[in-house]
Amino acid sequence: MNLKDIAALAGVSTATVSNVLNGNNSKVSQETREKIEKIIKEVDYKPNAMARSLAKKESKILGLVVPYIGAEDDFLMNPYYARMVAAIERFVRNRDYYLMLRCVPDCRTVIPLLSSWNVDGAFFLGVMEKDVAEIQDALGAPVVFLDTYSDIKDTVNVGLDDYRGGYLSARYLAGKGHRNIALVCPDYHEAGVVRERYLGFTAALKELDIDFTEDDIFKVDTIYKNAVSVGLDVMLAKKKYTAVATMSDVVAFGVMEGIKQCGLKVPEDISVVGFDNLPECEFMTPKLTTISQDFAAKAKAAVEGMFRILEGEKDGGEDLHLPVQLIERQSVKDISE
């Protein structure tokens, strides 16, 4: 059973049936519409969603791309990605749209796939600055970036005040009397989230005249098992650190495990601060002190930004940086007395 068969049974044109299926009821009388809808129900006709999307020039599908994930990795390995995907999906679902998730090692390679599915728009998480222009030019549909830094005009991005997050982390540790502080983070040289947090962190230490050099930085990706090894490196370093700041909770969890494997305790022997305020922070022993972001607020802002574009309410760029705050728990010892 196809569109032509439905039209023959109803004694109308295929264009009339198409109007009914696509909700263009102003072009069809009520009597004809009810007749067509009755036939559709009786024959249990299921229209082809892709064909309808092409006809209406909308698919009700929004893409979500999690980039820089290897062939053997998945986004569930990183609780931050899992939280963001869940939050975005909820807000998209509440708009009666569908979310197409794709995890890729190179975000530029997913453009042909998104185009073939006729997506109405796409979200990109944590894209490098060098990829922003190519993504915007190639997709041909609205794009909203999250946690992305770019000087390109007309870019829509929703992120955090990452600089302030790094600044708060350093000021807090210093306020608790810590002067020998290690920083564990990914490479911070390229523009992005990590660099902004690093700049805020080092600015605070400079203000307080606290000695901090490249030797105090331990580089690691955001993979738990690798952070465990770095936690061991921090404890075995020649310099005796009293505190460790990290740029993600996942790394903080790994560092804490590495400290434990050295036979030492947090915060009795060394203090640790995370970044993100994942739910798992409450499950740790001790509970993790961290810089908190509002996942729901970030997802809501991104989805609202997307629909402002889709509905023609917004034209031009927008760079929104949501506030952060420090959540004090049990992983930092006060040694100021």
Helices and strands as residue ranges (DSSP letters): H 3-10, H 14-21, G 25-27, H 30-43, H 49-56, E 61-67, G 75-77, H 79-93, E 98-104, G 107-110, H 111-116, E 121-125, H 129-139, E 143-146, E 156-160, H 162-175, E 181-185, H 193-207, G 214-216, E 217-219, H 224-236, E 243-246, H 249-261, E 271-276, G 279-282, E 289-292, H 295-310, E 318-322, E 325-327
